[in-house]
Amino acid sequence: MQRNKPQLNLAEIARMANHSILYPLAAVLHQLSATLNSQQSGTFLIATEQNTSCRFAIEHGRITHCTHSRDKGAAAVQSLLQAKQASCAFSENLMLPFRAEAAVTHEFCLKTLGLQLAKLEDQSKLANETPVDPSPQPALDNSNTNRRNRFYRGGYALGDNDAAV
């Protein structure tokens, strides 16, 4: 009995990514590093200026598999470095299937791609910091003035306290 699995067309992913902004490869690798630091699991997708796609399988912040163009495993990691510009996306908890030959060691990927991970003590410091209050603060406090701004067909009308120009 066969199960019908939804197929993900990687060519469509690469075509969609080509409509986004391309960044220097270093910026994309920095984003990969940030994803690894967050200890998430999922698939990190990269589309290059050469119209090739790269996929990384990430489990709890560790790279387990990589494919790039027709390369798999360590060869894929090294061939990705030939790209100069790329765009990227991370799909959390999306675990795409990889062949066994696409398996890589996390340490090899870190060394080859030059990825920097935060040290454990740095991560614990970030976890203990108090979050910044996200509520917006007014730029100017105009609560003490009686000034009323009036709009008239897209422009300002003079208010009671405004001087004539």
C-alpha positions in Angstrom: 0.0 0.0 0.0 1.5 3.3 -1.0 0.9 6.5 0.8 0.4 9.7 -1.1 3.0 12.2 0.1 2.8 15.8 -0.9 5.7 16.6 -3.2 7.6 19.8 -2.8 8.9 21.1 -6.1 12.3 22.6 -5.4 12.4 24.3 -8.8 9.3 26.3 -7.7 11.0 27.3 -4.4 14.1 28.5 -6.3 12.0 30.4 -8.8 10.0 32.1 -6.0 13.3 33.0 -4.2 14.6 34.6 -7.4 11.9 37.2 -7.0 13.3 38.2 -3.6 16.3 40.4 -2.9 19.7 38.8 -3.3 22.2 39.3 -0.5 26.0 38.6 -0.3 26.6 35.0 0.6 28.2 36.2 3.9 24.9 37.7 5.0 23.0 34.5 4.2 25.5 32.5 6.1 25.1 34.9 9.1 21.4 34.2 8.9 22.1 30.5 8.9 24.3 31.0 12.0 21.5 32.9 13.8 19.1 30.0 13.0 21.5 27.5 14.5 22.0 29.7 17.6 18.2 29.6 18.2 18.3 25.8 18.5 15.4 25.4 16.1 14.6 22.4 13.9 13.6 22.7 10.3 14.9 23.3 6.8 17.0 26.2 5.8 16.6 27.0 2.0 19.0 29.0 -0.1 18.6 30.2 -3.7 21.7 31.5 -5.4 22.3 34.0 -8.2 23.3 31.0 -10.3 19.7 29.7 -10.1 20.7 26.8 -7.9 19.1 25.8 -4.6 20.7 24.6 -1.4 18.9 22.8 1.5 20.2 22.3 5.1 18.4 20.0 7.5 18.7 21.4 11.0 17.7 19.4 14.1 17.9 21.3 17.4 20.4 23.8 16.1 22.7 21.2 14.5 23.1 20.7 10.7 22.5 17.1 9.7 22.2 17.1 5.9 23.0 19.3 3.0 22.3 19.4 -0.8 23.3 22.0 -3.3 22.5 21.7 -7.0 23.3 18.1 -7.8 25.9 17.8 -5.0 25.2 16.0 -1.7 26.9 16.0 1.7 30.3 17.5 2.1 30.6 18.3 -1.7 27.4 20.3 -1.4 28.7 22.4 1.4 31.9 23.2 -0.5 30.1 23.9 -3.8 27.8 26.4 -2.0 30.9 28.6 -1.4 31.1 29.3 -5.1 28.0 31.4 -4.9 28.4 35.2 -4.4 24.8 36.2 -3.8 21.8 34.4 -2.5 18.4 34.7 -0.7 17.3 32.4 2.1 14.3 31.3 4.1 13.9 29.0 7.1 10.9 26.8 7.5 10.6 25.8 11.2 9.6 22.2 11.8 9.6 21.4 8.1 11.7 18.3 7.7 12.2 17.5 4.1 13.5 14.0 3.2 17.2 13.7 2.4 19.1 10.8 1.0 21.7 9.1 3.2 24.6 10.4 1.1 23.5 14.0 2.0 24.5 13.5 5.6 27.2 15.9 7.0 28.7 16.5 10.3 27.8 19.7 12.1 31.4 20.5 12.9 32.5 20.2 9.2 29.7 22.6 8.1 30.7 25.1 10.8 34.4 25.0 9.8 33.9 25.0 6.0 31.3 27.8 6.0 33.0 29.8 8.7 29.9 29.9 10.9 30.2 31.5 14.3 28.0 30.2 17.1 27.3 31.9 20.4 28.9 30.3 23.4 26.7 28.6 25.9 27.3 31.3 28.6 26.4 34.0 26.0 23.2 32.2 25.3 22.3 32.0 29.0 23.0 35.7 29.4 20.6 36.5 26.6 18.0 34.2 28.1 18.2 36.0 31.5 17.9 39.6 30.1 14.7 41.4 30.6 12.9 42.0 27.3 12.5 45.6 26.0 9.1 47.1 26.4 7.6 46.8 22.9 4.8 49.4 23.5 5.4 52.5 21.4 6.4 55.7 23.1 5.3 59.1 21.7 8.2 61.1 20.1 6.8 64.4 21.5 4.5 65.0 24.4 1.9 67.5 23.1 -0.6 66.8 25.8 -0.2 70.2 27.5 -0.9 72.3 24.4 -4.3 73.3 23.1 -3.1 73.1 19.5 -5.5 71.4 17.1 -4.3 70.4 13.7 -6.9 70.6 11.0 -6.6 68.9 7.6 -8.1 70.4 4.6 -8.1 68.4 1.3 -4.7 66.9 1.9 -3.1 70.0 3.4 -3.0 71.7 6.8 -5.3 74.4 7.7 -4.2 77.0 10.2 -5.3 76.3 13.7 -6.3 78.8 16.4 -2.8 79.0 17.8 -0.9 79.0 14.5 0.8 82.1 13.2 0.1 83.1 9.6 3.0 82.5 7.3 
